[in-house]
Structures are given as structure tokens and as C-alpha cells.
Amino acid sequence: MPKITLKYLTTNQVKFEDVVLYFSAGTKLAFCLCVDAVVSCVENLCKAEAETGEFPIKLSNHFTENSASSRKKKALYFLKSIYENDAIQFNTSLPFSERVNDLVSRLDLEEIVLQMSKGGGSTNGSSGGPAPAIPRLGIGPWEWQTECMRGDAGAGNATSFPQSIGLAASFSQRLMYKMAAATSVEVRAKHNDFWKKKIYYGHAGLSCFSPVINIMRHPLWGRNQETYGEDPYLSGEMVSAFTSALRGSHPRFFRVATVCKHFDAYGGPENIPTSRLVFNANVTEHDLRMTFLPQFKACVEGGAMGVMCSYNSVNGVPACANKRLLTDILRKEWGFKGFVISDAGALEFTILNHFYFHSKVDAAAGCANAGVNLELPAYQYNFQVYENLTQAVQQGKVEQTKLVELVKPLFYTRMRLGEFDPPDMNPYTKLNLSVIQSPEHQAISLEAAVKSLVLLKNENNFLPLNGKMGKIAIIGPMANNPTQQLGDYSADVDPQFMTTPLTGLSPLGEQVLYVAGCNETKCQHYNKSDVINAVSKAELTFLCLGTGQAIETENTDRRNMLLPGKQVEILSDVIKYSKGYIVLLLFSGGPLDIRVADQSDRIPAILQCFFPAQATGAALYNVITMANKDSNPAARLPFTWYYSDEQVPSMTNYSMANRTYRYYDGDPLYPFGYGLSYTTFKFSDLVLNPVKVKAGNNVSASFTVTNTGPLDGDVVCQVYISWLNATMTTPKVQLVAFDRQNIPQGKNETFNFMIKSSQMALWVDGKGFIIEPGDIKVYAGGQLPEQKKQIPKSNVLQEIFSIYT
């Protein structure tokens, strides 16, 4: 007799009277949802514990078509409809699109509205989630929400990887892919465990509300740390690797779905000088197309299933009510087939903060008509705007057919994640909690932390250190601060997996003098005497300063670029009173005003650490000592490090003029793409082919890199272009290719790259992207060309190609 499970009948080859239903722990829930509510005779069987093995139920032994019980008849006909392949959402032989269309056609208006209203936002299942079960169709509850920017956040112990801005500094798509793949494995394993325990709320979902791909356009924005920096191309390449890794390699199922955020023109303020919940970003079409949209297009092209619309308004229209962004550009221009989810409470805020709508019904209709598929409610409210969609339909403010189309991508995503197929078909359902903090994932966390550290200063090759010293001092509020070194949206790390600068660097001294100086990074109270006493005795001082999420995070902008509170005084005192040299370790999402440190001969070495997460201490030890051949620093700044915030315009001014390396006219302290190594590299033999190209065609190119220094190390190759005779506004230079490769001492490698025709195009209002005839200069090397601050002994190659029509 064939073995058939309740949810997954795909054949008509047996008689109904002979069907035996086999169910185990994996399929028991569906059986109970569908049958237990209406058939008392199988109730006890449904409640039976089934941890292992299978429990057969022969239908003819329990009820027949002649049964007097109407409840039994209902169950019989329901089961028969599944058997006859009527409910084809479970038919794995059909295309997903056909299965989705059939499923959605069976939903009534109230069911559609509830599915669109419950995007998450609840920690206990009380309000915003999960999307409710639909027992009559065999559909279980579904939780959408989780956060996995660089580790499974808010879901219990998980591996924590460096903050996004540090991952961007690695300039390595391969590293990004490894990190995201490890993250998605843990997300799926946690999800499987939550589902087994019937936990359908909190961060139990499979749609990661990650990554943040907004542009870092101002140094004081609180969420800079979550971004991939200031360059649209770098951000686009990183999000492509991230999205691919989360999805996995299976041809049928997604391991995890990506939801790119926040769409769009969201880059501060959070709270200074005004709230993000009321802010309107006035953006020119040129800046929108050249700076704010490209990385989201890369997200769509990379296969992301979701996009999250942002809190702010864009040119007077709230982003989550902005039909031009969500439908005209995202769907019609780019062909996006996935779903749009609101940021938490963003639909409510269109009424309460932007005053764009005057009622919940109008807001529900307006956001649905704009293209929002799913509402992520604000946890502080006990209502959802989309609960009013039924009234909106009844009042003629939105068509029910519109809602039908909006709910389809939600069920398509759930199908691709495997909800409606037999668990045995989906290899990702086998993942369990044994993968959490696995040795492999811990190794990736350490590798990522090492590759994220940017060496900003290294006078007279002070680093790497060799051998153990007698007495060292480890000073500062970030020296032993595991919470703040994680950054925001980190995984919850079991302390046993955490290393801090204090624990990581202590082996470098026979005696260690540790003084925090302040009890928090805000540094309102400074223990001056203890700091002076320690540094005056130490042969070497490691000074650990910075911000952490106490200073810069979601909802919190920085007021200036100064070191927080009395950290400025700590820096001054350590310089003044230290016996030995000082290595400055900085922990921040954005640039700090460290001109004093950069100019001080008492500080021969500075490392920008960002927020390296659980492996902070181990990574610092490896890099500072070059513990192995893979520990030679090579990371590069993914943003412009200004001298001070006085060098950039107001945060509320959304013009890109004089912002980021692409448009900045001044000399920064450290330019975009800057970072030192313990070895040196020479670039040679730049070849372009062709040197005269017809508009619309690509240019291929190559150059050679030789490790001319004393040590093995990674090189970060950077290729930029500039438009020499354009008749329209252009970036000063634009990154068009990059790669990170390890080259042994004395060896060389060839770097091949392509300058795509789309990278030669410029936006012209009223015409779109066009490619002008003219000359384009190509720069190839290890840094941004023509900067005042340059990497020593690192040349930049230049060649020109011409475009004709």
C-alpha cells in the first residue's frame, strides 16, 4: 500500500478507501490543524506524542461517506479533496506560480487582510504576528521576522560576526558570502527548532530583515555602522554576495530569504536635529538615480525576496506610501517580483507623524495601492493599519483584486522556503542547533574580524610586535566592554565565545595594568589618577576608545565627531604621561576627530576596529603580532574619514554635493579606500581592451600586482574611473571594480576586471541613463587616486579609453 501523508498527496493512483495516512512529528501538526477541529474520533490520535516513528491511520476504519456525523463527513470530504488533488498548493509536481494562484484563489477577503497585516513585531505573539493559520486549507501560522545582518539576532545564542561597516572594509565579496552563508545556516536551524516547539513569534522567521544598504552620507548618522559604507557600487556588490549566500544553492528551496532595507533615501537623521519619523528627504532625481537607488537595484537583481520601505518621506511622500518608488521603479522598471514590507510602525506613522493620511482606512488603502504587501506593525500599538483593508475595499478605496495580487508574493516566498512541500524534500529542514557556534562558524567570525581591521597609521613599521613585553597597560572604556564591541543588531553571544581587547592582548605582557578610565563609553566620569599611574609605568599602552551603541545606533545620532565625553581627556593624558609608545584602537561605526592622535609621535600605530563582535580580542592579537600569514592587515575604509564634522554639510541636506569621495572637494584625514599593510605592493601593466569602444559595449582590462615587501599579505585592488569631458554632472571618480587577494612575498598576480557599459552611464533628467561620447580615465591600484594622504610605496596606474556612438 502506498505511503501517503496528509498534506502532500500528489497522485490519484490509489482508491480513497485504501488510503493510509502516515504522520510523525513533522506532519502531525498539519493533521491536527486540518482534522482535529472537526473529527473527534481521531482527536486522541492527533494528540499522541510522536517524537520518532510513524503512526498509520486507515480512514475507512474511522468514518465512511455514510457516517451519520456531519462533522465526520466534513472531514471526509476535506481529505478527499486533498486526495483528488483539488487543493494543489501541496502538489509538488506543479510550478510554484500555479500553486500560489490556486491557494490565493481559495482565500476570502478577511483571510487576505489578516495575512497582509501580520508581518511580525511581536515578541510574544500578541499583536503583530504571526500570520494566522488557515486550518481549512491546511495552512499553519507563519512568522516573518528575524534579523540576520551578521548573525541571527534576538534569537538566543548564535555566532556573532563583525558589524556590517567592518565587513564592507574587508573589500571581499568572498568573505561576505562565507559570513552570510554561516549566518543563514544558523537562522534556519533556529527556525526549525522554534517550529518544532510551536514558537511562531519573535525572531523565529526565515525572512531576514537584512541587510541595510542605505548610503553612509553623513559621519554623524547613528546607523552608519549597519551600512556597507558610502559607495553605491561597493554596497551593491556586497549585497549581491549576501543575498546569494542567504538563499543557498538548492535549485528549489531557499535556505533563508533576504529583505533589503530601507527603501529609500534613508540616511539620517535619526533624532538630531529632527526625528526620522517625521523627516522628509528632498532628493533630486539625479542624486536618487546615481546614489540612492543603485544598490537596491543590485539587491533585486541578486534575488532578494523582500524590500523594506523606510520611515522617512521622499520628496513629500512617505516611503511606504510612495507609488513611484514601490511600483513604478521597483516593480515596473526593475521587474521586482517579491514583497514589500513596511518598517516597524511605518504605516501608522503615515498618519501619526507625517500627517499624510487622516484615517486608518485611507492609510491602508494608500499604502496598498502604493505597493506594500505586508505590514510590520509597531510593537507599542495594539492595532495594525492593514486590518482596515476590508473597510477600504468596501468603501471602494482599494480593489480586492489589488489585494489578491499583493498577497501572492507572500505565499510564493513561503513556498520557496519549503512550507508547502514535504520536509524530506528540503535539505534545510535537517539543520539543527548543533550548527550554532560550530568550530567552522567561530573560525569565520575570527577571519572576518581580522580582515575588517583597518591600519590607519604605522610609523616606522612599529607593528607587528615581536615577542612578549614586561609591563603593558590596556586602557579605555572599550578595553573590556563586550556589549559595546558587538555593535547593534548583533547575535546574542554566550560569554564563553567572547574575547575582548583585554583578554586578547594580555598575553603580550608579563604584567598587565588594566584601567577602564570610565565606566561607560559616554565617559561622564573619568578616573584620571589611575590612568596616569598605569601608563606612566607601562612599556607599551593599548588605548581603547570609541562609541558603541550607547553613542551611535538606531534612534541615536552623534552630535559631533569628537571622542565621547571625557575620552578626549583620556587621550590627552595618555599621550602626555605614557612611559612607552601607544597603540590606539578605535571602535566606532563612523569617523572620529582624532587629529591629535594622527599627528602625535607618541602614537605610532592606529587601528580602526569598527565593532569586530565576539572575536575582537583574538583578532587584535593576531593582527598586532601577525600571528600567521593571514593576519597581515589589508582592510580599507569604506567611507571618507573627515577631519571634523565641519567639513560636511548638514545631515538634513540631501544634496550629494561635497559629500563622500565621489563629490567631496576637500582633503580628508583619511580618504575612502585607505588602509595600510605590513608589506608593500607594486601595480604594473594596465591594459584596456578596446581603447575605443562603442557606446553600450564593455571594456575589459587587466593589470599585475607584485608583493614587493618583506611579508606575505592581502592586496585590495581598486579600480576607479573619471569622466574627462562630460557635459553633465559626474562624480569626481567612481569605483567600478575591486578584489582582495593574498599574494606571497615576492610573487605576483594578475587582476582581470570589466568596466560595464552601465558604469559609464550618467543620469540626465528627462532622458534617463545615457552614455556620452568622450574620454574616460581608468585608475588601477590599491587606493583612491590623487589624494593628499596616500599609502606609502603604492602607485596608481592610469590609462584612457574613448567612447564613440
Secondary structure as UniProt FT lines:
FT   TURN            7..8
FT   HELIX           16..18
FT   STRAND          20..23
FT   HELIX           25..31
FT   HELIX           32..36
FT   TURN            37..38
FT   HELIX           40..42
FT   HELIX           43..47
FT   STRAND          55..58
FT   HELIX           59..61
FT   TURN            65..66
FT   HELIX           70..83
FT   TURN            84..85
FT   HELIX           88..90
FT   TURN            92..93
FT   HELIX           96..105
FT   HELIX           109..117
FT   HELIX           135..137
FT   STRAND          145..147
FT   HELIX           164..169
FT   TURN            170..171
FT   HELIX           173..196
FT   TURN            197..198
FT   STRAND          207..208
FT   TURN            219..220
FT   TURN            222..223
FT   HELIX           224..226
FT   HELIX           232..247
FT   STRAND          257..263
FT   TURN            276..278
FT   STRAND          280..281
FT   HELIX           285..287
FT   HELIX           288..292
FT   HELIX           294..301
FT   TURN            302..303
FT   STRAND          306..309
FT   STRAND          313..314
FT   TURN            315..316
FT   STRAND          317..318
FT   HELIX           319..321
FT   HELIX           324..333
FT   STRAND          339..342
FT   TURN            344..345
FT   HELIX           346..352
FT   HELIX           360..370
FT   TURN            379..380
FT   HELIX           385..388
FT   HELIX           389..394
FT   TURN            395..396
FT   HELIX           400..416
FT   TURN            417..420
FT   HELIX           423..425
FT   HELIX           427..430
FT   HELIX           433..435
FT   TURN            436..437
FT   HELIX           439..452
FT   STRAND          454..458
FT   HELIX           459..461
FT   STRAND          469..475
FT   TURN            477..480
FT   HELIX           482..486
FT   TURN            488..489
FT   STRAND          491..492
FT   HELIX           495..497
FT   HELIX           501..505
FT   HELIX           506..508
FT   STRAND          509..515
FT   TURN            521..522
FT   HELIX           528..535
FT   TURN            536..537
FT   STRAND          540..546
FT   TURN            549..551
FT   TURN            554..555
FT   TURN            565..566
FT   HELIX           567..577
FT   STRAND          581..587
FT   HELIX           595..599
FT   TURN            601..602
FT   STRAND          605..608
FT   HELIX           613..615
FT   HELIX           616..625
FT   HELIX           629..631
FT   HELIX           645..647
FT   TURN            651..652
FT   TURN            657..658
FT   HELIX           660..663
FT   TURN            672..673
FT   STRAND          681..689
FT   STRAND          692..694
FT   TURN            695..696
FT   STRAND          699..707
FT   STRAND          713..723
FT   STRAND          734..743
FT   TURN            745..746
FT   STRAND          748..755
FT   HELIX           757..760
FT   STRAND          762..764
FT   TURN            765..767
FT   STRAND          768..770
FT   STRAND          774..781
FT   TURN            792..793
FT   STRAND          796..804
//
